[in-house]
Amino acid sequence: MKDLQEATERICELKGSLIALDALLPPLLEALPPATHATLVRSFEAHAEAARTVMLNTPISDHVLAAFERDIARTRAVLAGIEPPRGPINPRQAVESVLLTTTQIHTYAGSHLLTGASGFFFRRDDRLFLVTNRHVFSDAPSNHFPNRIEIELHTDARDLTRYMTFSIPLYGNGLALWRQATDTGGPVDIAAIDIQASQLPECAVLQAFDKSHLDPQDEDVAIGDNLMVIGFPLGFHDTVHHLAVARSASIASAYGVRFQQQGYFLTDARTHRGSSGSPVVRRRSANQGGRSSLTPWQLLGVHSTRMDMRTRDLIADESLGLNCAWYADVLMVLTQSE
């Protein structure tokens, strides 16, 4: 009992210290000239990333990491001169909600940046997942073995220029934290990693697909249908508002049929590196009244890679311009309770 009492008293002391620091920071910022304030913001981001890298490579409690991310977000909001929001935020409709499902992914080995890719959020009951390609997390042929990723999250529903980076470890106790699947054709190039809600900052602004978006709702999906591939080709995006871009696409193989017995269909679209993990979506033709602004969208697949012919003459023949999109219904397997 004595140890419990001492621990409780220590927690109370830490809370008091944190409140005192919160009270100190605003007057310090008011006293700083604008140029110094900008330097402070840059320095804070650099030191926060350094601290995050150390923590992610140290055996440390998830609760400590969650508290760290929440306080980093709160301090960032104070530095930006805004009142930290209290409670969840629903994005305004000044931007298509489907754009807020998608985030840019950067992979790291420690503090060393490796690659860029795309990913999107998928909600299963009360759990939130980040979905991308499995080869983004691990790819033996290219010797690509990151140990963490960073994603971007909007932090203000009214000002999309405000955002934060959120770091996600890929391994815990030496084991991969992501989920992957295989089917009769072999490995499926889709991976999902669980994002603990308690680790997300309260000010995070995002949208997530769910199982209702996998349902065609009595509409036929057929070859030639118009699609969109939403992502970050070559890392390109709206760098002011931190929003993905959409490439037009169409279904290029028999939908519902596993192309060459693999768990994907083909799309006809211009794609580039960095698009890996992008959601492949179509807007349902029927007038959809629903519970969210994402209701009209159907999630058909996850873009993986370009499809080409080994026999193509690289000089005489153009690329086919075709791509592999893995069927999204595998997400119901990847996100089921373990």
N, C-alpha and C positions, 0 to 999 in steps of 0.2 A: 504493500500500500504506500509505503514511503517513497519508493521509486516512481510509482504512478503519480503521486502528488508532485514530486520534483519535476517530472516530465511535463505535467500540465502547467506548472508555474513557468517552466522554460518556454513553452509554446506561447503563453501569454506575453512573456517578455519580448519574444521575437515579433509578435504581432504589434506590440507597442513601438518597437524599434522601426518596423516597416512604416507605420503611420507617421512617425516622426520624420522619416526620410521623405515621405510623400509631401509633408508640409514644407520641407526645406527646398525641394526641387523647384517649384514655381517661382519663388522670389529670386532664386539664383538665376533662373532663365530671364526674368525681367531685367536683371542687372547687366546681362551680357549684351554687347553690341551685336548687330545682325551678323557680321562676318564671323565672329567667334561662335555664335549660336550654330551656324552652318557647320563649322569645324567640329563642334561638340556632337552634332547629330551623326556625322560621318564616323567620328571616333567611337561613339557608342555602338553603332552597327558593327564596326570591326571587332570591338572587344566582346560584344555579345556573341558573334559568330565564333570567336576563338574559345570563349567559355563553353559554347554549345559543343564544339568539336571535342574538347577535353572531356566533357561529361559523357558524350556518346561513346567514348572509348574507355570508359571507366565503369566498373560494376557499381551501379547506382540505382536507387529505387525509381520506378516509374512515377511515383508521386512527386519526387524531387524534380524530375524533368518537367512534369506538368505544371508545377508551381513556378518553375523557372520561365517557361514559355508564357504563362499568364502575366507574370510581372514584367517580362520583356515587352509584351504587347501594351501593357498599361503605361510603362515608362515611355515607349515610343509615342503613345497618344499624347502624353503630357508634353514631350518635346515638340510635337507637331502643333501644340496649342489648342487641342480639342479635348473636350470632356469625355473620358472613357465611357462607352456605353454600358448600360446595366441590363443584362438579359439578352436573349437572342434577337437578331435583326432580320426582318423580312425585306429582301431587296425590292426596290421600287421598280416599276415597269418601264423606266426610261431606256432600258436595254433589254434585248431578248434574253429571257431567263435561261435558255439553252446554252448561252455563252458562259454563264456562271457555273455550269456543270463541269467545265473543262479547265485544267490548270497545267502550267508548264512544269516539267520535271527536270531537275538537274541531278545527275548522279555524281557521287564523290567516293574516292578512296581516301579516308581521313579528311584532310583539308584540300586535297587535289581534285579539281574539277575534271570529270571524265567526259560525259556526253550530255546532250539535251534530248528530251522526248516530250510526249504528251500523255495526259491521263485524265480520268474523269471520276466523279463521285457516284457511288451506287449505295443506296440505303436498303437494308434488309431488316425489317421490324425496327428495333431501336438501335441498330448497329450501322456504322458508317464505314465504307470501304473506299480505298483508292484503287482504281483499276487501270492497268496498262498492259503492255506486252511482257511476257516472261523474260524475253531477251533484254529488256531494259534493266532488270534486276540482276540477271546472270546470263552470260553467253560464253560458253567455252570456245567455240570456233574463233571468236574475235578476242579471246583472252580478256573479257570484260567482267570484272568482279568487284563492283562497288560495295561499300559497307553501309552506306546511308544515301538518302535522297533529300532534296529540298524541293518544296512546292511553294507556290505563291497563293496567298489568300487575301481577298479584299477585306478591309476592316471598317468601311463606312459605306452604307447603302446609298447615301446621298452624294458621296464624292468618291467615284471609282478610281481616282488617282491615288488614294490612300490604300496601302497594302502592306503585308509583312511576309517574310519568308518563314516557313515552318519546316523543321527538320524531322525526318522519320528514320530511325535506325532500321536496317534490313536484317540484322541478326541479333539474337538474344541468347546468351549462354552458349554461343557457338552454333546455334540452330537458325535456319532461315525463318523469318517471321511471315513471309508471304505465303499465299496458297496458290497452287498450280494444279493442273489436271491433265489426265491423258484419256484418250478414247480409243476406239478400235483402230484408228489410223495412226496412233502414236501420240507424242506430246502435243498439247494445245498451247499455242503461243499467247496465252492470256494469264495474267497473274492478278491477284487481289490481296491487298494488305489492309488489315484492320486498323482503323484510326480510333483510338479511345476518345470518346466524347469529352472526358474530363481533361484531356490533354489539349484540346482545341481552345484557343482564346475565346472569351465570351463575345468579342466583337467580330468574330469571323462571319463573313457574308458569302454564302455559297448555295448552290442548288444541287440536288442529287436525283438521279434516276432511281426508280424502284421497279418491282416486278410488274407493275401495271404498264410500264413502258415497253415491256417485252411482248405484250399482247397486241396482235393486229386488230383486235376488236371487230371481227367479221369483215375486215377488208382484205382483198386479195393483194398479195405482194408478188410481183412478177418481173421478169426480165425487162429491162428498159426503164423501170421506175426511177424517178428522180430522187437522189439522195444528197446528203451533205456530209463531208468529212471535216470535223471541227478540231483544229489543233494548232500546232506551232511549227509549220514547215521551215526547216533551216533556222528555227528559233524566231522566225518572223512573227510579229504580233503588234498590237497597238501598245506601244511602250509607255504611253501616257496613262491610259486607263487599264492597262494590264489585262487585255482581253484577247482571246484567241481569234483566229480568222477561219472562215469556212470555204472549202473548195467544193464546187459542184461535182457531182458524180452520178453515175447510173449503175443499175444492176446489170452485170455483163455475163452472167451465167445463170443457169436454171436455179432460181431461189428455192431453197428447201432440199436441194440435191447437193450432197457433199462432193465438191469438185475434186476429181481424181481420187475419190474416197477419203479425202481429208475434210476436217471439220470447218471448212470455210467456203465462201462463195467469192466470185470475182466482182470487182467494181472497175468502172472505166472513169479514171480521174487523173489529173496531174498531181502527183504527190512527191514529197522530198524527204530526205533525212530530217528527223525531228517530229515527223507526223506519227511515228510509231506509238501506238496506244490511243490514238484518237477515236472518239465514238463515231460510228457511222449511223446516221439517223435519217428518217423520212418524216415529212409532215403528213399526218393522216388527212384524207380528203374530206371526210365527214366533219360537220360542225360539232366540235367536241366541247361540251360544257363539262367542266370538271372541277376538281378540288384545288388545282394549282395551275399556274401559267405554263407548266411543262406538259400538261395533259395532252395537247395535240401531237406531241412528238412520240414516235416509236423508235426504240433503240434496236437496230437490226444486228449490228456487229461491232467488232473492234478492228480497226485498221492495223495491219501488221507489216507488210512489206510489198515491194513491187514484184510483179510476176513477169518473167521474161523467158525467152527460149535460149537454151545453150547453143543451139545451132544457128542463131541469128548472126549475120555478118555485121560486125560492129561498125563498119564503115559504110556499107551499102544499104543496110536496113535500119529504119528507125526503131526505137523502143516500142513495144506493144502498147504501153500506156495503161496496162492492167495491174490490178492490185489484189492482194488477199485480204479479205475481211472475215475474221473468225466469227461464227454464229454466237450472238450474245446470250443465247439461252443457257450456255454453260455457266453463266454467273449464278444461276440458281443452285448449281452444285458447289461452286467455289465459296459461296457465302452462307451455306447451311450451317447450323449449329454443329459443333464438333462433339 
